[in-house]
Amino acid sequence: MFEEAAFRTTIYRFFKNDKIAYIVSCVGFAWMHTGPNPILIVYLPMSIVLTSIYHRRRVLGKVY
């Protein structure tokens, strides 16, 4: 939950432009888990899905 809060809410609040926040959040989340490693390609789609969910809802933790 900490990672989600750090990479979704904090980054979206820091950047005023949603497109930039979306890109930085996706790449930053994937990079944090892999570093400079080719496995980044595996983590990036997952990061895009999680960021897309947050981008649409703007809420963490509510599942219904």
MODELLER restraints for C-alpha pairs under 7 A, 6 or more apart:
rsr = mdl.restraints
at = mdl.atoms
rsr.add(forms.Gaussian(group=physical.xy_distance, feature=features.Distance(at['CA:7:A'], at['CA:25:A']), mean=5.48, stdev=0.5))
rsr.add(forms.Gaussian(group=physical.xy_distance, feature=features.Distance(at['CA:7:A'], at['CA:29:A']), mean=6.37, stdev=0.5))
rsr.add(forms.Gaussian(group=physical.xy_distance, feature=features.Distance(at['CA:8:A'], at['CA:25:A']), mean=6.37, stdev=0.5))
rsr.add(forms.Gaussian(group=physical.xy_distance, feature=features.Distance(at['CA:8:A'], at['CA:51:A']), mean=6.84, stdev=0.5))
rsr.add(forms.Gaussian(group=physical.xy_distance, feature=features.Distance(at['CA:8:A'], at['CA:54:A']), mean=6.87, stdev=0.5))
rsr.add(forms.Gaussian(group=physical.xy_distance, feature=features.Distance(at['CA:11:A'], at['CA:21:A']), mean=5.94, stdev=0.5))
rsr.add(forms.Gaussian(group=physical.xy_distance, feature=features.Distance(at['CA:11:A'], at['CA:25:A']), mean=6.45, stdev=0.5))
rsr.add(forms.Gaussian(group=physical.xy_distance, feature=features.Distance(at['CA:12:A'], at['CA:18:A']), mean=6.84, stdev=0.5))
rsr.add(forms.Gaussian(group=physical.xy_distance, feature=features.Distance(at['CA:12:A'], at['CA:21:A']), mean=5.25, stdev=0.5))
rsr.add(forms.Gaussian(group=physical.xy_distance, feature=features.Distance(at['CA:15:A'], at['CA:21:A']), mean=5.51, stdev=0.5))
rsr.add(forms.Gaussian(group=physical.xy_distance, feature=features.Distance(at['CA:22:A'], at['CA:51:A']), mean=6.76, stdev=0.5))
rsr.add(forms.Gaussian(group=physical.xy_distance, feature=features.Distance(at['CA:25:A'], at['CA:51:A']), mean=7.00, stdev=0.5))
rsr.add(forms.Gaussian(group=physical.xy_distance, feature=features.Distance(at['CA:26:A'], at['CA:44:A']), mean=6.73, stdev=0.5))
rsr.add(forms.Gaussian(group=physical.xy_distance, feature=features.Distance(at['CA:26:A'], at['CA:47:A']), mean=5.16, stdev=0.5))
rsr.add(forms.Gaussian(group=physical.xy_distance, feature=features.Distance(at['CA:26:A'], at['CA:48:A']), mean=5.50, stdev=0.5))
rsr.add(forms.Gaussian(group=physical.xy_distance, feature=features.Distance(at['CA:26:A'], at['CA:51:A']), mean=6.34, stdev=0.5))
rsr.add(forms.Gaussian(group=physical.xy_distance, feature=features.Distance(at['CA:27:A'], at['CA:44:A']), mean=6.78, stdev=0.5))
rsr.add(forms.Gaussian(group=physical.xy_distance, feature=features.Distance(at['CA:29:A'], at['CA:47:A']), mean=6.40, stdev=0.5))
rsr.add(forms.Gaussian(group=physical.xy_distance, feature=features.Distance(at['CA:30:A'], at['CA:40:A']), mean=6.10, stdev=0.5))
rsr.add(forms.Gaussian(group=physical.xy_distance, feature=features.Distance(at['CA:30:A'], at['CA:43:A']), mean=5.23, stdev=0.5))
rsr.add(forms.Gaussian(group=physical.xy_distance, feature=features.Distance(at['CA:30:A'], at['CA:44:A']), mean=5.33, stdev=0.5))
rsr.add(forms.Gaussian(group=physical.xy_distance, feature=features.Distance(at['CA:30:A'], at['CA:47:A']), mean=6.12, stdev=0.5))
rsr.add(forms.Gaussian(group=physical.xy_distance, feature=features.Distance(at['CA:31:A'], at['CA:40:A']), mean=6.58, stdev=0.5))
rsr.add(forms.Gaussian(group=physical.xy_distance, feature=features.Distance(at['CA:34:A'], at['CA:40:A']), mean=5.69, stdev=0.5))
rsr.add(forms.Gaussian(group=physical.xy_distance, feature=features.Distance(at['CA:54:A'], at['CA:60:A']), mean=6.85, stdev=0.5))
